[in-house]
Amino acid sequence: MNIRYVGDSALLVEVQDFRAAQQLRASINRELPVGVRELLPGYNTLLVEFDPLQLDAAELLQRLPESMQDSRFTVVARTHDIEVRYQGEDLEDVARLTGLDITEVIRRHSAATYTVAFLGFAPGFPYLVGLDAKLRVPRLPSPRARVPAGAVAIADEFSGIYPQATPGGWRILGHTKVVLFDAARASPALCMPGDHVHFRPAS
């Protein structure tokens, strides 16, 4: 574990992988020190934002290794079953790049159990690990100016779902009607780090 200061009100903790980042987040969150504002997991990092008037950085720095070793707290994971209409703009290209037929691309993509490694890029955008290795394809050479909300896409080792209409360079396999982000909800993001996702082809 490596810890770096980010300004005077945050620490960036570098860990082995996203599982370690989520474990550390769960440990800190269950015994949240006064003054900690937010815990933001990345692929292999955890950003700990705190109020320097309430919490001394040196004290927090000392406590983090102890939290890392505390295995009492586990990530509470939910499972999301998301229906997908596999008629994406890049489905044929993915089949061509992988040497698979379209039916096999859909079968492999929907057969996997994905884990939300972290959220990023846009509010509520889940970076999902667990993609079949045969489906790993590069991003588009040039990103699209607009990808619609609900687009289910892949790039490199990740699958993901676009919560809003935004530019994007991932290859779109299909679309879902599930709302990934709603600021009016108590928890705006549907998928949180550690959650599991299953994709189900629409009938």
Secondary structure, 3 states (H helix, E strand, C coil): CEEEECCCCEEEEECCCHHHHHHHHHHHHHCCCCCEEEEEECCCEEEEEECCCCCCHHHHHHHHHHHHHCCCCCCCCCEEEEEEECCCCCHHHHHHHHCCCHHHHHHHHHHCCEEEEEECCCCCCEEEECCCHHHCCCCCCCCEEEECCCEEEEECCEEEECCCCEEECCEEEEECCCCCECCCCCCCECCCCCCEEEEEECC
